[in-house]
Amino acid sequence: MKKKALGRGLSSLLSDTPETGKFDEAPESSGSMNELAIGEIEVNPFQPRQYFDQEALKELAESITVHGIIQPITVRKLSRNQYQLISGERRYQASKLAGLKTIPAYIRSADDQQMLEMSLIENIQRENLNPIEIALSYQRLMSECNLKQDELGERVGKNRTTVTNYLRLLKLPPDIQIALRDNKLSMGHARAIINVENADGQLLIFKRTLKEDLSVRQVEELARTLGKGKDKATPVTASGSPREIVQLQGKLSSHFGTKVSVKSDGRKGEIKIPFLSVEDLNRILDIFKL
């Protein structure tokens, strides 16, 4: 008798009613785990992940077909028979691919701001987000949840420096952000490139990094060589034009992909083009067509 009663209790908690395919009409309690119809769940509008690897989803769907859902998703209840994902969209999408009709879910109470904060933080901690998705999530937590960098760091378990490094990625040109998003460029490469303040210089280093498969150390050296804008060491006399010298240095630096130094006293001067290696020298000679 005890086993029979226990069976009915688990059935009402985890399963739908066989005759109707619907759940018990008793309201679910916050924090409870229920078996919900997939068709009653809508995706999370606050989802930080922008891209789901379709092959990985197929593999997860195959695993779910064999083993079922090991970790329930988390949702909030919007209305009768209507729910919204807080976390677990990969499991949700893979379950749909696997043809499941129901999915185990924890139900939590949350308003829109709590929903945003829970979703972003849980996904940052659990999912393998790319650096741009993490940076965008940090930015949203700060702007939409009114969190300061120190508070954000405490919520996601990161120090202020780490948070700052991610947020700085959003200042990079779109082409570089896309490469980060698509895992064509590492976080280390991006952190080196962002030390160059000029966007043209950043793009120049970025293109060389992809073309020549540069290491992070090589990119750091290239960024130091290219410098941060104006060449403070360029001596110019009153008979010269500082603005013209700086503009010329910028054009030559962009053209040769390295920081070119121009010195002039108004009548004569010199141009220095540094190189980092024999390969780098050959690259510069190719530009000269020598």
N, C-alpha and C positions, 0 to 999 in steps of 0.2 A: 504493500500500500504506500509506503514511504517513497519507493522508487517511482511509482506511478504519479504521485503528486509532484515529485521533483521533475519528472518528465514534462508534465503540463506546465510547470513554472518556466522551464527553459524554452518550451515551445512558444509561450506567450511573449517571452523576451526576445528570442532570436529569430522566430520564423513567422511567415505570413500564414493566414488562414487558408487551408487547402481549397475550401469551397469557393471562395471569392477572389483569392489572390491578393487580398488586402490585409492590412495589419489590424490588430486589436484597436478598438476605438478609444481605449484608455489612453490619456495623454502621457507622452514620454516625459520622464524627469530629466532635468538638466544634468549632463554628465553621464547619462545612461547609455548603454550600448544596445542598438536595435538593428534588425535586419530590414533595410529600407529598399523600396523598389527603385531601381536605377532611373526609371522614367520620371520619378518625382524629385530628382536632384538636379539642380542647375549648377553650371560651373561658377567658379569664384571670379567676380569682376576685379578683385584685387590681386589676382595671381601674379607673382613677380616673374615666374618663368614664362618667357615669350616663345620658346621653341622646344618642341618635344621630339626627340629622335625616334622616328617611326620604326626603325629596326629594333631599337631597345624596347619600344612599346609592344611589338610583336613577341619578343622573347618573354617579356613579363606576362603577356596574355597566355602564352603557352604554359608558363609556370603556374599561373592561376588556374588554368584548366586542370592541371595535374594535382596541385596542392591546395587550391583554394586561396582565399584572402587570409594572409597570416596576420597582418596589422590592419585594423579597421581604419576607415577614413574618418575625418571629423567634419561635422556639418552644424549649421544652425537652422532652426525651424522658422520659416517665414510665415506659413499659414497651414491650414489643414492639408495634409498630404503634399506639402511643398517645402523643399529644403534647399539650402545653398552650401556649397563646399567651403570649408575653411582651409583644410589641407588634405592632401592625398589625391591630387588630380591625376597623377600618373597611374595610380591604382584604379581610379575611377575610369579613365579612358581605356586602360588595358582590360578591365572587367567588361566593358562594352564590346571591345574587340573579341573577347572570349565568349560572348553571347550570354553572359549572366543576366538574369532578370532582377536579382536583388544583390545587395552588398552590405556587409556589416559596417555600422557607423556609430561613432560617439556623437551625441547631440549636446551642444553647448549653447548657452544663452549669450548673445552678443549684439550690441548695436553696431552701426556702420563703422565707427571709429575703432571700437574694440575688435571688430572683424578684420579691419585692415591691419591693425597692429599684430594680432594673433597670427594672421595669415602670413604676413611678411616675416615675422620673427621665426615662426615654425618652419617656413620654407628655407630661410637662410641657414638655419641650424641643421635641417634634415637633408635638404636636396643639394645636389652637386651643381649649383648655379654657376654660370660663367661670370667673370669679373664685372662685366657691364650690368648684368642682371642684379648682382649684389649691390653695385654702386647705385643703381636706380632705386633699389629697395631701401637703401640707407637714406637716399634723398627724399623718398616719399615718407618714410618714418619721421624725418625731421620736419618736413613742410606740412604734412597732413595730420600728424599726431603731435605736433608742437614739441618735439624733443630736441634738446641740445646735443652736441656731439658727445659730451661726457655721459649724458643720460642714455643716449643711443648705445654707446659702448657697453654700458652696464647691462642693457637689455639683451644685447646679442653676444655678450661675453668677449668683446674685443677692446683693446686699448684705443685711446684717442688717435694715436699715430696711424694705426691700421685703418680706422674709419676714414681719416683724412686722406690717406693714400688711395682708397677706393673712390672717394668723392672727386678727387683730382682727375680721375680718368674721364669724367664727363666733360672736361674742358678740352680733351683731345679732339682733333678733326674727325668728322664722321667716318672717313675711310679707315682710320685706325681703330675707332670704336667697333666697327663692323668686324674687323679682323680679330679683335679681342673676343667679341661675341661668338664668332665662328671657330674659336680656338686655333686660329692661324698665327696668333701672336701671344706670347706669354705675358703674365703680369709683370715679371721682371724686366722684359724688354720695354713694356709700356712705361714703367716707372723711370727707366733711363731716358726714354724719349721725351717724357713730359718735362724734364729739366731744361729742355731747350724752349725758350719762351716764344720764339717765332714759329707760327704755324707752318710756314713754308719749309723751315728747317726741320720741323718734326716730320713732315711728309717726306722730305728728302731722305732722312735717316730710316724712316719706316720702309720706303721702297727698296733701299739698299739692304735692309735687314732681310726682307723676303727674298730678294733676288740672289743675295750672296749667302743666305742662311747664317747670318752673323750670330755669335753667342751674345749673351747678356753683357759679358765683360767687354766685348768689342763694341757693342752699342754704347755702353757707358763711356768708353774712351772716345768714340766718335762724337758723342754729345758734348763731352768736355772740350774737344777740339773745335767743334762748331761754335761753342760758346753760347752765351745768353745775350744776344742782341749786339749792341755797340762794342767796338774794341776800345776799351779804356786806355790801352797802352799805345795807341797810335799818336805819335807826336805830330802836330800840325802848327806851323808858324802863322803869324798874322797875315802873311802874303798868300796863304793857302785857304781852302774852303773846307772846314770840318764836315759840313753836311754832304758835300760831294764825295769826300773820301769815304765816309761811312756808307753812303749809297753804293759806291763802287765796290767796297768790301762785301756788302750784302749780295750784290749781283754776282760777283766772282765766287763767293762762298756757295751760293745756290747752284751756280753753274758747275763747279768742280766737286761739290758734295763734301767739302771740308772747309775749315775756317781759314780763309785767305787773309793775310796781313798786308796792308798797303801803307807805306810810309812816304811822305813827301814834304819837302820844304818849300813848295811852290814852284820850283824849277826842275828839280830832279828827285828821284826817290827809288823805291824798290818794292817789288811784289814777292811775297813768300807764300808758297803753296806746300804745306806739310803733307806727308803721307804716313800711314800707319804700318804698312808692310809692303813687301815686294808686289803683292797682288794689288794693293791700293795704288802703288806707283804706276803699275801697268794700266790700271783703270784710268788714271789721270793722263797718261801718255796717249791712250786711245782717244780721249777727248781732244787732245792736241793733234790727233791723227799722225803721230810719230811712230 
